[in-house]
Amino acid sequence: MLDQSVPGSRLLPTLLLLLTVFGPLYAGVAAYVATSLLCALSPGIETLVAARLVQGLAAVIGPLLGGQLARATDWRGLFAFLAAIDAAILALIAFGYRETLPPHRRTTGGFAQTGRDFRRLLSDRVFAGAVLLQGFVNAALFAYLAGATYVLQGSYGLTPQQYALAFGLNSAGFMVFGYLAGHGSERWSVTGTLAAGLAMCALGALGLLAAALLALPPAVVIVSLLVMVSGVAATTPPATTLALAGYPHMAGTASSLLGMARFAFGGLAAPFVGLAGAASMLPLGIVTVVSVALAVAACAVLAPRRRARTARAHPLDAPEFAGAPTR
């Protein structure tokens, strides 16, 4: 537990208050602002690690900006900058974002109802397969996020600016292929797009393992990461389509369970990357290959009972979704 005498530690009770007073969107952004300030005020490594644990990941393009900011300020200045940016986002949400669902169509929810909905969703073989698939491909993604900095800078000697460019390349691939996969799921084939994304994940992960075993140059690692990360993005739209197609009346609950699986599997996989030392390439290759192999196995769960209604159309385009309440 953090010492209450530590500057900034009184922010934690405030976080608890925010979680009960504001909605999830406000609480999430407010928590990020508060933990950024706590990071900036941290007197020691223990407080900094605890705050970063709560804070989670920054935006995917963060290292690009961070690499440049590191030239002008120290680590405290970086966290102060994050706090200022997210305070502006919080203000934008407060004054510019409104609930669009009419009050009479909203549901009260609750933990008991959520538990019943989760059980119903996970009893569906197709939905459970989509959850596992998304969980495992995101385990590979989080392994990259946990280990790439140490591998590329520690083993291969990239400067912070060079690493920021490599990370930015992967971020661009993630955005571009996520966009293309969304259109591919609608116009081509949901299952075909999903298969293409998994193939990219497998190719990239095998490239990382080969680079570790054969001491290949950093260009191979960077390209392999790009292919794998882009493949993760490409699997998301079709997997989400398969998961949500049968549940237009509870799309919010289904989406939240998918999102929870992505972060839960990722959080479990990330520590394994450091088992053989922070700068070792081999654990990153092994974790990504195993994760993608398990994702492919989960895809087999989807295949036997694929629903015909998910063959081409995105579920959010279906007529029954117009004005449908979600929870």
CORJO-V928058 format. One record per residue. N is the residue number from 1. RES is the residue in one letter. PSI is psi in whole degrees, -180 to 180 (* if undefined). BURIAL is + if it has 24 or more other ideal C-beta (glycine too) atoms within 12 Angstrom, else -. Layout:
N	RES	PSI	BURIAL
N	RES	PSI	BURIAL
This chain:
1	M	141	-
2	L	142	+
3	D	127	-
4	Q	-14	-
5	S	-10	-
6	V	132	-
7	P	130	-
8	G	-16	+
9	S	-19	+
10	R	-7	-
11	L	-25	+
12	L	-45	+
13	P	-33	-
14	T	-39	-
15	L	-42	+
16	L	-39	-
17	L	-42	-
18	L	-38	+
19	L	-28	-
20	T	-27	-
21	V	-46	-
22	F	166	-
23	G	172	-
24	P	-37	-
25	L	-46	-
26	Y	-45	+
27	A	-40	-
28	G	-47	+
29	V	-40	+
30	A	-38	+
31	A	-37	+
32	Y	-41	+
33	V	-48	+
34	A	-43	+
35	T	-28	+
36	S	-42	+
37	L	-39	+
38	L	-38	+
39	C	-45	+
40	A	-30	+
41	L	3	+
42	S	127	+
43	P	-12	-
44	G	173	-
45	I	-33	-
46	E	-46	-
47	T	-40	+
48	L	-44	+
49	V	-42	-
50	A	-42	+
51	A	-41	+
52	R	-33	+
53	L	-42	-
54	V	-39	+
55	Q	-39	+
56	G	-156	+
57	L	143	+
58	A	178	+
59	A	154	-
60	V	-22	+
61	I	6	-
62	G	-47	+
63	P	-30	+
64	L	-49	+
65	L	-39	+
66	G	-37	+
67	G	-33	+
68	Q	-39	-
69	L	-30	+
70	A	-21	-
71	R	-25	-
72	A	-16	-
73	T	173	-
74	D	-173	-
75	W	-30	-
76	R	-41	-
77	G	-35	-
78	L	-45	+
79	F	-35	+
80	A	-38	+
81	F	-43	+
82	L	-43	+
83	A	-41	+
84	A	-44	-
85	I	-45	+
86	D	-24	+
87	A	-38	-
88	A	-39	-
89	I	-41	+
90	L	-43	+
91	A	-39	-
92	L	-41	-
93	I	-43	+
94	A	-37	-
95	F	-13	-
96	G	-3	-
97	Y	126	-
98	R	150	-
99	E	130	-
100	T	-18	-
101	L	129	-
102	P	147	-
103	P	-38	-
104	H	-11	-
105	R	4	-
106	R	154	-
107	T	150	-
108	T	-25	-
109	G	-134	-
110	G	157	-
111	F	-37	-
112	A	-47	-
113	Q	-41	-
114	T	-42	-
115	G	-42	-
116	R	-41	-
117	D	-41	+
118	F	-43	+
119	R	-42	-
120	R	-44	-
121	L	-46	+
122	L	-15	+
123	S	-12	-
124	D	121	+
125	R	-39	-
126	V	-46	+
127	F	-44	+
128	A	-39	+
129	G	-40	+
130	A	-39	+
131	V	-47	+
132	L	-43	+
133	L	-49	+
134	Q	-35	+
135	G	-45	+
136	F	-39	+
137	V	-32	+
138	N	-22	+
139	A	-41	+
140	A	-40	+
141	L	-44	+
142	F	-31	+
143	A	-41	+
144	Y	-46	+
145	L	-34	+
146	A	-33	+
147	G	-19	+
148	A	-37	+
149	T	-48	+
150	Y	-37	+
151	V	-52	+
152	L	-37	+
153	Q	-38	+
154	G	-49	-
155	S	-40	+
156	Y	-5	+
157	G	24	-
158	L	143	+
159	T	164	-
160	P	-38	-
161	Q	-40	-
162	Q	-41	-
163	Y	-40	+
164	A	-39	+
165	L	-42	-
166	A	-43	+
167	F	-40	+
168	G	-36	+
169	L	-45	+
170	N	-39	+
171	S	-42	+
172	A	-43	-
173	G	-39	+
174	F	-45	+
175	M	-45	-
176	V	-47	-
177	F	-28	+
178	G	-41	+
179	Y	-46	-
180	L	-38	+
181	A	-35	+
182	G	-44	+
183	H	-36	-
184	G	-37	+
185	S	-34	+
186	E	-41	+
187	R	-21	-
188	W	-84	-
189	S	133	+
190	V	-50	+
191	T	-34	+
192	G	-42	-
193	T	-41	+
194	L	-43	+
195	A	-40	+
196	A	-41	+
197	G	-42	+
198	L	-38	+
199	A	-40	+
200	M	-42	+
201	C	-45	+
202	A	-43	+
203	L	-45	+
204	G	-43	+
205	A	-41	+
206	L	-35	+
207	G	-39	+
208	L	-42	+
209	L	-41	+
210	A	-40	+
211	A	-36	+
212	A	-42	+
213	L	-31	-
214	L	5	-
215	A	51	-
216	L	161	-
217	P	164	-
218	P	-28	+
219	A	-38	-
220	V	-41	+
221	V	-46	+
222	I	-44	+
223	V	-41	+
224	S	-42	+
225	L	-42	+
226	L	-46	+
227	V	-43	+
228	M	-47	+
229	V	-41	+
230	S	-36	+
231	G	-39	+
232	V	-45	+
233	A	-38	+
234	A	-25	+
235	T	-21	+
236	T	-51	+
237	P	-48	+
238	P	-37	+
239	A	-40	+
240	T	-39	+
241	T	-48	+
242	L	-38	+
243	A	-41	+
244	L	-14	+
245	A	-35	+
246	G	2	+
247	Y	59	+
248	P	-26	+
249	H	-11	-
250	M	41	+
251	A	-33	+
252	G	-44	+
253	T	-43	+
254	A	-42	+
255	S	-40	+
256	S	-36	+
257	L	-39	+
258	L	-47	+
259	G	-39	+
260	M	-41	-
261	A	-41	+
262	R	-47	+
263	F	-35	-
264	A	-48	-
265	F	-40	+
266	G	-43	+
267	G	-32	-
268	L	-34	-
269	A	-35	+
270	A	-43	+
271	P	-26	-
272	F	-19	+
273	V	-28	+
274	G	11	-
275	L	-35	-
276	A	18	-
277	G	145	-
278	A	-36	-
279	A	8	-
280	S	137	+
281	M	-28	+
282	L	-46	+
283	P	-37	+
284	L	-44	+
285	G	-43	+
286	I	-47	+
287	V	-42	+
288	T	-41	+
289	V	-46	+
290	V	-43	+
291	S	-46	+
292	V	-38	+
293	A	-41	+
294	L	-34	+
295	A	-41	+
296	V	-40	+
297	A	-39	-
298	A	-32	+
299	C	-30	+
300	A	-26	-
301	V	-32	+
302	L	-35	+
303	A	-46	-
304	P	-29	-
305	R	40	-
306	R	136	+
307	R	137	+
308	A	-31	-
309	R	-9	-
310	T	9	+
311	A	-40	-
312	R	-43	+
313	A	142	+
314	H	135	+
315	P	-31	+
316	L	-11	+
317	D	-10	-
318	A	148	-
319	P	-34	-
320	E	-11	-
321	F	-17	-
322	A	112	-
323	G	9	-
324	A	133	-
325	P	147	+
326	T	159	+
327	R	*	+
